[in-house]
Amino acid sequence: MRYLWEWFAEISACRPVSQAGMLPVPATEIRAWEDLRRIRLEPWEVDVLRGLDALFLRINAADRAG
């Protein structure tokens, strides 16, 4: 699972940000990352990455809320 965390860190660096804060990583960014890395993610790997993204956003929002 370590490799998924490393992949998430790479993909997360491309996340959009708005005045309201960080936004979820769009599926198009995940696909672009796959193309750049010449990797084809398995559906379950995409699910894990999206789950990590949701968790990351929840933790970030909680930290900002204080």
C-alpha positions as CSV (number, residue, x, y, z in Angstrom):
1,M,0.0,0.0,0.0
2,R,3.0,2.3,0.3
3,Y,3.1,2.8,-3.4
4,L,-0.4,4.1,-3.4
5,W,0.4,6.6,-0.7
6,E,3.4,7.8,-2.9
7,W,1.2,8.0,-6.0
8,F,-1.4,9.9,-4.0
9,A,1.2,12.4,-2.9
10,E,2.2,13.0,-6.5
11,I,-1.4,13.3,-7.8
12,S,-2.4,15.5,-4.8
13,A,0.3,18.1,-5.8
14,C,-1.8,18.8,-8.9
15,R,-5.1,19.5,-7.0
16,P,-7.0,22.6,-7.7
17,V,-7.4,25.2,-5.0
18,S,-10.0,27.9,-4.7
19,Q,-10.6,30.8,-2.3
20,A,-12.6,28.3,-0.2
21,G,-9.6,26.0,0.0
22,M,-8.5,22.8,-1.5
23,L,-10.7,20.9,-3.9
24,P,-10.9,17.2,-4.7
25,V,-8.5,15.9,-7.3
26,P,-10.5,15.6,-10.5
27,A,-10.6,12.3,-12.4
28,T,-9.0,14.1,-15.3
29,E,-5.9,14.8,-13.2
30,I,-5.7,11.2,-12.2
31,R,-6.0,10.2,-15.9
32,A,-3.3,12.7,-16.9
33,W,-1.0,11.4,-14.2
34,E,-1.6,7.8,-15.5
35,D,-0.6,9.0,-19.0
36,L,2.5,10.8,-17.8
37,R,3.7,7.8,-15.7
38,R,2.6,5.3,-18.3
39,I,0.6,3.5,-15.6
40,R,-2.8,2.0,-15.8
41,L,-4.5,1.9,-12.4
42,E,-6.7,-0.9,-11.5
43,P,-10.2,0.2,-10.5
44,W,-9.6,-0.7,-6.9
45,E,-6.4,1.5,-6.9
46,V,-8.5,4.4,-8.2
47,D,-11.0,3.8,-5.4
48,V,-8.1,3.8,-2.8
49,L,-6.7,7.1,-4.2
50,R,-10.1,8.8,-4.2
51,G,-10.6,7.6,-0.7
52,L,-7.3,9.0,0.4
53,D,-8.2,12.3,-1.3
54,A,-11.5,12.4,0.6
55,L,-9.8,11.7,3.9
56,F,-7.1,14.3,3.1
57,L,-9.8,17.0,2.5
58,R,-11.7,16.1,5.7
59,I,-8.5,16.4,7.8
60,N,-7.5,19.6,6.1
61,A,-11.0,21.1,6.7
62,A,-10.9,20.1,10.3
63,D,-7.5,21.7,10.8
64,R,-8.7,24.9,9.2
65,A,-11.8,25.0,11.4
66,G,-9.6,24.8,14.4
